[in-house]
Every structure is written in C-alpha cells, then in structure tokens.
Amino acid sequence: MTANFEVFPWNENFETGIAEIDDQHRQLVHLVNELASHLSQGADEVSLERVFGELAAYADYHFRAEERIWEPGFRQDAWLDEHRRFHDSFMPKVLELKSERTGREYEKAVEEILKFLVGWLVHHILDSDRRMAKVIRALGEGLSLEAAKARANQEMSGLMNTFVSTILFMYQTLTSRSIELIKATNERIRAQEALLTRELETKGLRKLLQSMESTIEAMAATIEVRSPFTAGHHRRVAQLAQAIARDMGLSEGEVRGCFLAASIHDLGEMQIPSEILVKPGRLKPTEYKMVQQHSRAGYDILKEIDFPWPIAQIIYQHHERLDGSGYPEGLKGDRILLEAKILAVADVIEAMSSHRPYRSALSIDEALGEIERGKGVWFDPVAVDTCIRLFREKSFAFSAD
C-alpha cells in the first residue's frame, strides 16, 4: 500500500480556464504525486520504470494535445516556438535525473528529481500556459495577436510575477518536507501490513484464498459453457492481462487479481439473450443498451463477495475509457482502476483477433495497430506500450490449452 500524500497538491490557482488543458494538468500532477510515493518507499526498479514510463507517455500526449489548442491562434508565432522548446526540454531532463539516481545518495537524488518536476510544472502551468490561455481569450474578444500578447504580458507582470515566484518556492520547500513525512508513514504502514499478513496466515488465509479462486474458476467454466461462440475468450484475456500486469511491475497480488477478474470479466453477459450476443450485423439501440449493462450486471453479482482483490470494481470499469467515452459511468483518467485499464487493452486485443459469427478476425498486428491508435485517448499508454512489447519483442502468444 502507498501512503496517500501529495507533494504537489492541486488547487484552483492552477486552472487556465481551458477545460481540456486543466484536466490534463491534473493528470500530470497526479503522476508526479504517484512517482513521489514510489520513490519515497525505495521502490524496486520495475515499479519505478512503470511510473516513469506512464509519466513520459502522458507528458508526450499532453504536450501534443496542448499544442493543437495553441496552433490556430498563434500560427507560426515565436511564442508558440518557444512553448514547444519548453515542452521538449521536459523529458530529457527527467531522464537525465533518473539515470543519475543510480549510485548517488538516495535521499538527495529523490529530492532533485521531485524538485525539478514540481518546479517545472508550476512554472509551466502558472506562467507559460496561463499566459498562452490569456492570449487565446483575448483573440476570442477580437483583439489582434500582437494586442492579445501585449495584454497578456501586462496581466502577467508585477504582482503576478511575485505570485508565481512565491508559489514556486512554496512547492519546492513542501516537496522536501513531504518526502520525509511520506517515508516515515509508509514505513509504519509496511510494518502494519506485515503484522496483519502474519495474523491472516495463521487464521487460514491461504485456504480462504484457494476457496475464492476455486469459486472464480467455477464461474469462468459456467460462462464458457453458456457462450460456445466465444469459448476461450476469458481464458485468453486473462493470460494477456496477467502478462501485461506483470511486465508493468504490479505486485504479485495485483497481478493475481487482474488475472482472476479477467477470467470472469463478462460474467454479466449471462443475463443477456444469446441471440443478441451472436447477432450478425448492427444491433438495435435497445439491444446495444442491453449489452452495455453486462459490466454493471457482473458487478452486482460479485459486489457482496469480500475478495482480497477489487474483482467487482475491475469488472465494472473494464469498458471505461481514458477520455470518458466508455461505460457504464463515463469515468476518466485516474478515476479508472489500473487493473481495469489493463483488462480493457487485453479484452480488445483478444476480441479483435478472434473470429465471431458476425465478423472475421483481425491479425494480431492489425489489432495492435488499433489499440496504438487509441493510446492516451481510450487506452492507458503504458498498458498499450507493454502489450505491444509483449507481442513484438517478447514473443507473447495466446496459449492453446
């Protein structure tokens, strides 16, 4: 478990007034806080690589999305070129600090990485992006580009410069102090978890877990019998979800939970007439709405079972998408469980690469291309990159068993 501290707390002063940019800034701030928690615990290299990878992928996605917002107003203006250079400086410095961490005094290296990330983001959001957003709003009022820039510079001078400098100093100081607090708290939590684990083991936890896993296996077998047209789908999705989770550096407990949830992720389809599930051609709106209810139905079946993994929630969220276009809740970004993001990628790859009565199968390369096109929009960037690497570099293949 990670202590839920923030070295970079978000507040309304960071908002630019452009909703898409503000939502993405919140996600970047969340990733910096997640990295702080991992570093403060002395996390293993695999876990650190996962978080750094997620930060790098999302930063790249955000920078490209942000520049598309600025381009229509600024066209080829020097401000836009400078802003791009500012974006381009981010990841090289992060990677440089990360590589320098090895062999150095641990606490000092942690402090340097987090101070850079926090300082860069504070300056980027409060100064650079706020200035650009003011120009966009002024252009919307009918001002010329030069007049809009002049007004933005005037509004960002004086007290605003002092405000930015004060906030930057405050957050850099907060970063150093928070690390020590997080480390102390996480040490206490780990000690408590170790004690709890020993107590549970003495009470027969292992036997209970085996019983729960047997229950899930029985459910999976029932789904397979009822849905012969998709026989093997759950088993193959579980294989891939497990491989992605393990390669991303999740703990063995999280990997196991991901595998078991994937094994029964379409449990709720048992409530849908089979003729709808295998119907050729386009579904009617009422039929499609019925199909969309399967994740909620699966959740309702499992929600009262006290699994040691968030099985019901993973199943409930596996059709959610990063941009909020999924169902049943339209969740966005970090509101979606990581295991559900992994399951979403595994589910789509297996479904697209398997034959169905109503359509032909795609090749694995075609299926990988589809999730790559949805990376950062629908699908988690790290899960997508990990899945692609498993197939193209690590020779992953679905088992025929």
C-alpha positions as CSV (number, residue, x, y, z in Angstrom):
1,M,0.0,0.0,0.0
2,T,1.2,3.5,-0.8
3,A,0.6,6.4,1.6
4,N,-1.8,8.8,0.0
5,F,0.2,12.0,0.4
6,E,0.6,14.8,-2.2
7,V,3.9,16.6,-2.7
8,F,2.2,18.7,-5.3
9,P,-1.4,19.4,-4.2
10,W,-3.6,20.8,-6.9
11,N,-5.6,24.0,-6.3
12,E,-7.8,26.3,-8.4
13,N,-5.0,28.8,-9.0
14,F,-3.5,26.3,-11.4
15,E,-6.6,26.5,-13.7
16,T,-6.0,28.2,-17.1
17,G,-9.7,28.3,-17.9
18,I,-9.4,25.8,-20.8
19,A,-11.1,22.7,-19.5
20,E,-9.1,20.2,-21.7
21,I,-5.8,21.6,-20.6
22,D,-6.8,21.8,-17.0
23,D,-7.9,18.1,-16.9
24,Q,-4.6,17.0,-18.4
25,H,-2.6,19.2,-16.0
26,R,-4.4,17.4,-13.1
27,Q,-3.3,14.1,-14.5
28,L,0.3,15.2,-14.8
29,V,0.2,16.4,-11.2
30,H,-1.3,13.1,-10.1
31,L,1.5,11.2,-11.8
32,V,4.1,13.4,-10.1
33,N,2.5,12.6,-6.7
34,E,2.4,8.8,-7.6
35,L,6.1,9.0,-8.5
36,A,6.9,10.7,-5.2
37,S,5.1,7.9,-3.3
38,H,7.1,5.2,-5.2
39,L,10.4,7.0,-4.7
40,S,9.8,7.6,-1.0
41,Q,9.3,3.9,-0.4
42,G,12.6,2.9,-2.1
43,A,10.5,1.1,-4.8
44,D,12.2,-1.5,-7.0
45,E,13.4,-0.6,-10.4
46,V,10.5,-2.3,-12.2
47,S,7.9,-0.2,-10.3
48,L,9.9,2.9,-10.9
49,E,10.2,2.1,-14.7
50,R,6.4,1.7,-14.8
51,V,5.7,5.1,-13.2
52,F,8.4,6.9,-15.2
53,G,7.0,5.3,-18.3
54,E,3.5,6.4,-17.5
55,L,4.7,9.9,-16.8
56,A,6.7,10.1,-20.1
57,A,3.8,8.7,-22.2
58,Y,1.2,11.1,-20.7
59,A,3.5,14.1,-20.8
60,D,4.1,13.4,-24.5
61,Y,0.3,13.0,-25.1
62,H,-0.5,16.2,-23.2
63,F,2.1,18.3,-24.9
64,R,0.8,17.3,-28.4
65,A,-2.8,17.9,-27.3
66,E,-1.9,21.3,-25.8
67,E,0.0,22.5,-28.9
68,R,-3.0,21.6,-31.1
69,I,-5.1,24.1,-28.9
70,W,-2.5,26.9,-29.3
71,E,-1.7,26.5,-33.0
72,P,-4.9,28.0,-34.5
73,G,-4.4,31.2,-32.6
74,F,-0.6,31.6,-32.6
75,R,0.0,30.0,-36.0
76,Q,3.8,30.4,-36.6
77,D,4.4,33.0,-33.9
78,A,7.6,33.0,-31.9
79,W,5.6,32.4,-28.7
80,L,4.5,29.0,-30.0
81,D,8.0,28.0,-31.0
82,E,9.3,28.9,-27.5
83,H,6.5,27.0,-25.9
84,R,7.3,23.9,-28.0
85,R,11.0,24.2,-26.9
86,F,9.8,24.4,-23.3
87,H,7.9,21.2,-23.8
88,D,10.8,19.5,-25.5
89,S,13.1,20.2,-22.5
90,F,10.9,18.3,-20.1
91,M,11.5,14.6,-20.7
92,P,15.3,14.8,-21.4
93,K,15.8,16.4,-18.0
94,V,13.6,13.9,-16.3
95,L,15.5,11.0,-17.9
96,E,18.9,12.6,-17.1
97,L,18.0,13.0,-13.4
98,K,16.6,9.4,-13.4
99,S,19.8,8.0,-14.8
100,E,21.9,9.9,-12.3
101,R,20.0,8.4,-9.4
102,T,22.0,5.2,-9.6
103,G,24.9,5.1,-7.2
104,R,24.2,8.5,-5.6
105,E,22.9,9.4,-2.1
106,Y,19.3,8.2,-2.3
107,E,17.5,11.0,-0.5
108,K,19.4,13.7,-2.4
109,A,18.6,12.1,-5.8
110,V,14.9,11.8,-4.9
111,E,14.8,15.4,-3.8
112,E,16.4,16.6,-7.1
113,I,14.0,14.7,-9.3
114,L,10.9,15.8,-7.5
115,K,12.1,19.4,-7.1
116,F,12.6,19.6,-10.9
117,L,9.3,18.0,-11.7
118,V,7.3,20.3,-9.3
119,G,9.3,23.4,-10.3
120,W,8.9,22.8,-14.0
121,L,5.2,22.1,-13.7
122,V,4.5,25.1,-11.5
123,H,6.3,27.4,-13.9
124,H,4.7,25.7,-17.0
125,I,1.2,25.9,-15.6
126,L,1.1,29.2,-13.7
127,D,3.3,31.2,-16.1
128,S,3.7,29.8,-19.6
129,D,0.3,28.1,-20.0
130,R,-1.6,30.9,-18.2
131,R,0.0,33.5,-20.5
132,M,-0.9,31.5,-23.6
133,A,-4.5,31.0,-22.4
134,K,-4.9,34.7,-21.8
135,V,-3.9,35.3,-25.4
136,I,-6.4,32.8,-26.7
137,R,-9.2,34.5,-24.7
138,A,-8.2,37.9,-26.0
139,L,-8.2,36.7,-29.5
140,G,-11.7,35.5,-28.9
141,E,-12.7,39.0,-27.9
142,G,-11.5,40.2,-31.4
143,L,-8.0,41.6,-30.5
144,S,-5.1,41.1,-32.9
145,L,-2.4,38.6,-32.0
146,E,0.1,41.4,-31.1
147,A,-2.5,43.2,-29.0
148,A,-3.5,40.0,-27.2
149,K,0.1,39.2,-26.4
150,A,0.7,42.7,-25.1
151,R,-2.3,42.4,-22.8
152,A,-1.3,39.0,-21.6
153,N,2.2,40.3,-20.8
154,Q,0.8,43.2,-18.9
155,E,-1.6,41.0,-16.9
156,M,1.3,38.6,-16.0
157,S,3.7,41.3,-14.8
158,G,4.1,42.9,-11.4
159,L,2.1,41.1,-8.7
160,M,1.6,38.1,-10.9
161,N,5.3,37.5,-11.2
162,T,5.7,37.8,-7.5
163,F,2.8,35.3,-7.0
164,V,4.4,32.7,-9.4
165,S,7.8,33.0,-7.6
166,T,6.2,32.7,-4.2
167,I,4.2,29.6,-5.3
168,L,7.3,28.0,-6.8
169,F,9.4,28.5,-3.6
170,M,6.5,27.2,-1.5
171,Y,6.1,24.0,-3.5
172,Q,9.9,23.3,-3.7
173,T,10.0,23.6,0.1
174,L,6.9,21.5,0.5
175,T,8.4,18.8,-1.7
176,S,11.5,18.2,0.5
177,R,9.4,18.2,3.7
178,S,6.8,15.9,2.3
179,I,9.3,13.2,1.3
180,E,10.4,12.7,4.9
181,L,6.8,12.5,6.1
182,I,5.8,10.0,3.3
183,K,8.8,7.8,4.1
184,A,8.0,7.7,7.8
185,T,4.3,7.0,7.2
186,N,5.0,4.3,4.6
187,E,7.4,2.5,7.0
188,R,4.7,2.4,9.6
189,I,2.2,1.1,7.0
190,R,4.5,-1.6,5.8
191,A,5.1,-2.7,9.4
192,Q,1.3,-2.8,10.0
193,E,0.7,-4.8,6.8
194,A,3.4,-7.3,7.7
195,L,1.8,-7.8,11.1
196,L,-1.7,-8.2,9.5
197,T,-0.4,-10.6,6.9
198,R,1.1,-12.9,9.6
199,E,-2.1,-12.8,11.5
200,L,-4.2,-13.7,8.5
201,E,-1.9,-16.5,7.5
202,T,-2.3,-18.0,11.0
203,K,-6.1,-17.9,10.6
204,G,-6.1,-19.9,7.4
205,L,-5.9,-17.1,4.8
206,R,-4.3,-19.4,2.3
207,K,-7.2,-21.8,2.4
208,L,-9.7,-19.0,2.1
209,L,-7.9,-17.6,-1.0
210,Q,-7.8,-21.0,-2.6
211,S,-11.6,-21.3,-2.0
212,M,-12.2,-17.9,-3.6
213,E,-10.1,-18.8,-6.6
214,S,-11.9,-22.0,-7.0
215,T,-15.2,-20.1,-7.0
216,I,-14.0,-17.8,-9.7
217,E,-12.8,-20.8,-11.8
218,A,-16.2,-22.4,-11.5
219,M,-17.8,-19.1,-12.6
220,A,-15.5,-19.0,-15.6
221,A,-16.3,-22.6,-16.6
222,T,-20.0,-21.7,-16.5
223,I,-19.6,-18.7,-18.8
224,E,-17.6,-20.8,-21.3
225,V,-20.4,-23.5,-21.4
226,R,-23.1,-20.9,-22.0
227,S,-21.2,-19.0,-24.7
228,P,-19.7,-21.6,-27.1
229,F,-19.1,-18.9,-29.8
230,T,-16.6,-17.1,-27.5
231,A,-15.1,-20.2,-25.9
232,G,-11.6,-19.5,-24.7
233,H,-12.1,-15.7,-24.7
234,H,-12.0,-15.2,-21.0
235,R,-9.0,-17.6,-20.6
236,R,-7.0,-15.8,-23.3
237,V,-7.9,-12.4,-22.0
238,A,-6.8,-13.5,-18.5
239,Q,-3.4,-14.8,-19.9
240,L,-2.7,-11.4,-21.6
241,A,-3.9,-9.3,-18.7
242,Q,-1.7,-11.2,-16.4
243,A,1.3,-10.8,-18.7
244,I,0.7,-7.1,-19.1
245,A,0.3,-6.5,-15.3
246,R,3.4,-8.5,-14.5
247,D,5.5,-6.7,-17.2
248,M,4.3,-3.3,-15.8
249,G,5.7,-4.2,-12.4
250,L,2.5,-4.7,-10.4
251,S,2.8,-6.7,-7.3
252,E,2.1,-10.5,-7.5
253,G,-1.2,-9.9,-5.5
254,E,-2.3,-7.2,-8.1
255,V,-1.3,-9.5,-10.9
256,R,-3.3,-12.3,-9.5
257,G,-6.3,-10.0,-9.0
258,C,-6.0,-8.8,-12.6
259,F,-5.9,-12.5,-13.9
260,L,-9.0,-13.5,-11.8
261,A,-11.1,-10.5,-12.8
262,A,-10.2,-11.1,-16.5
263,S,-11.3,-14.7,-16.1
264,I,-14.9,-13.7,-15.5
265,H,-15.0,-10.1,-16.8
266,D,-18.1,-10.8,-19.0
267,L,-20.0,-12.6,-16.2
268,G,-22.9,-10.2,-16.6
269,E,-23.5,-11.4,-20.2
270,M,-25.3,-14.4,-18.7
271,Q,-28.2,-12.0,-18.3
272,I,-28.3,-11.1,-22.0
273,P,-30.1,-13.4,-24.5
274,S,-27.6,-15.4,-26.5
275,E,-29.2,-14.4,-29.8
276,I,-28.2,-10.8,-29.2
277,L,-24.6,-11.7,-28.3
278,V,-24.1,-13.5,-31.6
279,K,-26.4,-11.5,-33.8
280,P,-24.9,-10.7,-37.2
281,G,-25.0,-7.1,-38.3
282,R,-25.6,-3.9,-36.3
283,L,-27.5,-4.1,-33.0
284,K,-30.6,-2.0,-32.4
285,P,-30.2,0.8,-29.9
286,T,-32.2,-1.1,-27.3
287,E,-30.1,-4.2,-27.9
288,Y,-26.8,-2.3,-27.6
289,K,-28.0,-0.7,-24.4
290,M,-28.8,-4.2,-23.1
291,V,-25.3,-5.3,-24.0
292,Q,-23.8,-2.3,-22.2
293,Q,-25.4,-3.4,-19.0
294,H,-23.3,-6.5,-18.7
295,S,-20.5,-4.8,-16.8
296,R,-22.9,-3.5,-14.2
297,A,-24.7,-6.9,-14.0
298,G,-21.3,-8.6,-13.3
299,Y,-20.6,-6.1,-10.6
300,D,-24.0,-6.6,-9.0
301,I,-23.3,-10.4,-8.9
302,L,-19.9,-10.0,-7.2
303,K,-20.1,-6.8,-5.2
304,E,-21.1,-8.5,-1.9
305,I,-18.2,-11.1,-2.1
306,D,-15.3,-10.0,0.1
307,F,-12.5,-10.8,-2.3
308,P,-9.0,-9.6,-1.3
309,W,-8.8,-8.1,-4.8
310,P,-11.1,-5.4,-6.3
311,I,-12.7,-8.0,-8.7
312,A,-16.1,-6.4,-8.8
313,Q,-14.8,-2.9,-9.5
314,I,-12.3,-4.1,-12.2
315,I,-15.2,-5.9,-14.0
316,Y,-17.4,-2.8,-13.6
317,Q,-14.8,-0.5,-15.1
318,H,-13.3,-2.6,-17.9
319,H,-15.3,-0.8,-20.6
320,E,-14.4,2.7,-19.3
321,R,-12.1,4.8,-21.5
322,L,-9.5,7.4,-20.5
323,D,-11.3,10.3,-22.3
324,G,-14.7,9.5,-20.6
325,S,-16.3,7.9,-23.7
326,G,-16.7,4.5,-22.1
327,Y,-19.4,3.0,-19.9
328,P,-21.2,2.5,-17.6
329,E,-20.1,5.6,-15.7
330,G,-18.1,7.6,-18.2
331,L,-15.1,7.6,-15.9
332,K,-11.9,9.5,-17.0
333,G,-8.2,9.1,-16.4
334,D,-7.0,8.1,-12.9
335,R,-10.6,7.5,-11.7
336,I,-10.3,4.2,-13.6
337,L,-8.5,1.4,-11.7
338,L,-5.2,0.5,-13.3
339,E,-6.2,-3.2,-13.4
340,A,-9.4,-2.2,-15.3
341,K,-7.2,-0.2,-17.8
342,I,-5.0,-3.3,-18.3
343,L,-8.1,-5.5,-18.7
344,A,-9.5,-3.1,-21.3
345,V,-6.4,-3.5,-23.5
346,A,-6.3,-7.3,-23.2
347,D,-10.0,-7.6,-23.9
348,V,-9.9,-5.5,-27.0
349,I,-6.8,-7.3,-28.4
350,E,-8.3,-10.8,-27.9
351,A,-11.7,-9.9,-29.2
352,M,-10.4,-8.2,-32.4
353,S,-8.1,-11.1,-33.1
354,S,-10.7,-13.8,-32.7
355,H,-13.4,-14.9,-35.1
356,R,-17.0,-14.2,-34.3
357,P,-20.2,-15.3,-36.1
358,Y,-20.9,-11.7,-37.1
359,R,-17.3,-10.7,-38.3
360,S,-13.9,-12.0,-39.3
361,A,-10.9,-11.9,-37.1
362,L,-8.1,-9.3,-37.4
363,S,-4.5,-10.3,-37.4
364,I,-2.6,-9.6,-34.1
365,D,-0.6,-6.8,-35.9
366,E,-3.9,-5.2,-37.0
367,A,-5.3,-5.5,-33.5
368,L,-2.2,-3.9,-32.0
369,G,-2.5,-1.1,-34.5
370,E,-6.0,-0.4,-33.3
371,I,-5.0,0.0,-29.7
372,E,-2.0,2.0,-30.6
373,R,-4.3,4.5,-32.4
374,G,-6.3,4.7,-29.2
375,K,-3.3,5.1,-26.9
376,G,-3.7,8.0,-24.5
377,V,-7.3,8.7,-25.7
378,W,-9.2,5.5,-24.9
379,F,-6.4,3.2,-23.6
380,D,-3.7,3.6,-20.9
381,P,-0.4,4.5,-22.7
382,V,1.7,2.3,-20.5
383,A,-0.6,-0.7,-20.8
384,V,-0.7,-0.3,-24.6
385,D,3.1,0.0,-24.9
386,T,3.5,-3.0,-22.6
387,C,1.1,-5.1,-24.6
388,I,2.8,-4.2,-27.9
389,R,6.2,-5.0,-26.5
390,L,5.0,-8.4,-25.2
391,F,3.8,-9.4,-28.7
392,R,6.6,-7.8,-30.8
393,E,9.6,-8.1,-28.6
394,K,8.9,-10.9,-26.1
395,S,7.1,-13.4,-28.3
396,F,3.9,-13.5,-26.3
397,A,1.2,-15.8,-27.8
398,F,-2.1,-17.0,-26.5
399,S,-1.9,-20.5,-25.1
400,A,-3.8,-23.2,-27.0
401,D,-4.6,-25.0,-23.8
